[in-house]
Amino acid sequence: MNAPSSRLRLETPIPPKMRLLRKDRRGYPVPWIVQLDLDRRPFFTINDSERVAACGRNKLCGICGRKLERDVWLIGGPGAAFHEHGAYLDPPMHGDCARYALQVCPYLGTRYSGRIDMALAKHGRWPAALGVIAEEHMIPEQPPFFVLARTAAAKMDQDRTAARFHPRRPWLAVEFWRHGAAIGGPEARERLAAADKWPWTPGDLPYWQEPAPIVEPSDQRSTTRTAP
């Protein structure tokens, strides 16, 4: 499946909760937790640690910055979602904000060829008091697919480097996404097994689960979607 072009991504309808967010020079909404440099340029791979912590304290969506509902959603790779020690650097989100990000964000929704590491930080102009810290446990390459997962709670803890969010599992629902589109469990298993830089198979991940297949009544064909 081809990844959507930048034009098609920009034509994706913006969820109502995100419509007041500022946009970058390309027209992409800037998530609430994204770090800005002294010139107010957004660095999408760097989180504003104060805003991340505010999300955890006040139950705010990491994308739109508004109050979360009872259940929350998290985006991450299969390790964060299904490993027994899996945790998240990005805070919980609304489901519609998260699905928009999975379709539009260049890192989440395309064949991203770069790495999430410190290289991009050198292009910013930063205040002297601001420390930009890399997460030592994060694999910088794009994962073979992303997991969007719903939970009733995600507890935040903080140390000197970052806030991390630990979800309540098992998950209430999961979706698998790759290059801007939802994929099914069989494809996800194949891609995880074939990924050189990812050390796990589904059998290594105790919380592994897959989207529920739903049979469409109109034609009785099985499709993979998240159960409501």
Secondary structure in CASP SS format (residue, H / E / C, confidence):
PFRMAT SS
TARGET T0000
AUTHOR 0000-0000-0000
METHOD secondary structure of the structure
MODEL  1
M C 1.00
N C 1.00
A C 1.00
P C 1.00
S C 1.00
S H 1.00
R H 1.00
L H 1.00
R H 1.00
L H 1.00
E H 1.00
T C 1.00
P C 1.00
I C 1.00
P C 1.00
P H 1.00
K H 1.00
M H 1.00
R C 1.00
L C 1.00
L C 1.00
R C 1.00
K E 1.00
D C 1.00
R C 1.00
R C 1.00
G C 1.00
Y C 1.00
P E 1.00
V C 1.00
P C 1.00
W C 1.00
I C 1.00
V E 1.00
Q E 1.00
L E 1.00
D C 1.00
L C 1.00
D C 1.00
R C 1.00
R C 1.00
P E 1.00
F E 1.00
F E 1.00
T E 1.00
I E 1.00
N E 1.00
D C 1.00
S H 1.00
E H 1.00
R H 1.00
V H 1.00
A H 1.00
A H 1.00
C H 1.00
G H 1.00
R H 1.00
N H 1.00
K C 1.00
L E 1.00
C C 1.00
G C 1.00
I C 1.00
C C 1.00
G C 1.00
R C 1.00
K E 1.00
L C 1.00
E C 1.00
R C 1.00
D C 1.00
V E 1.00
W E 1.00
L E 1.00
I E 1.00
G E 1.00
G C 1.00
P H 1.00
G H 1.00
A H 1.00
A H 1.00
F H 1.00
H C 1.00
E C 1.00
H C 1.00
G C 1.00
A C 1.00
Y E 1.00
L C 1.00
D C 1.00
P C 1.00
P C 1.00
M E 1.00
H C 1.00
G H 1.00
D H 1.00
C H 1.00
A H 1.00
R H 1.00
Y H 1.00
A H 1.00
L H 1.00
Q H 1.00
V H 1.00
C C 1.00
P H 1.00
Y H 1.00
L H 1.00
G H 1.00
T C 1.00
R C 1.00
Y C 1.00
S C 1.00
G C 1.00
R C 1.00
I C 1.00
D C 1.00
M H 1.00
A H 1.00
L H 1.00
A H 1.00
K H 1.00
H H 1.00
G C 1.00
R C 1.00
W C 1.00
P C 1.00
A C 1.00
A C 1.00
L C 1.00
G C 1.00
V C 1.00
I C 1.00
A C 1.00
E C 1.00
E C 1.00
H C 1.00
M C 1.00
I C 1.00
P C 1.00
E C 1.00
Q C 1.00
P C 1.00
P C 1.00
F C 1.00
F E 1.00
V E 1.00
L E 1.00
A E 1.00
R E 1.00
T E 1.00
A C 1.00
A C 1.00
A E 1.00
K E 1.00
M E 1.00
D E 1.00
Q E 1.00
D C 1.00
R C 1.00
T C 1.00
A C 1.00
A E 1.00
R E 1.00
F E 1.00
H E 1.00
P E 1.00
R C 1.00
R C 1.00
P C 1.00
W C 1.00
L C 1.00
A E 1.00
V E 1.00
E E 1.00
F E 1.00
W E 1.00
R E 1.00
H C 1.00
G C 1.00
A E 1.00
A E 1.00
I E 1.00
G C 1.00
G H 1.00
P H 1.00
E H 1.00
A H 1.00
R H 1.00
E H 1.00
R H 1.00
L H 1.00
A H 1.00
A H 1.00
A C 1.00
D C 1.00
K C 1.00
W C 1.00
P C 1.00
W C 1.00
T C 1.00
P H 1.00
G H 1.00
D H 1.00
L C 1.00
P C 1.00
Y C 1.00
W C 1.00
Q C 1.00
E C 1.00
P C 1.00
A C 1.00
P E 1.00
I E 1.00
V E 1.00
E C 1.00
P C 1.00
S C 1.00
D C 1.00
Q C 1.00
R C 1.00
S E 1.00
T E 1.00
T E 1.00
R C 1.00
T C 1.00
A C 1.00
P C 1.00
END
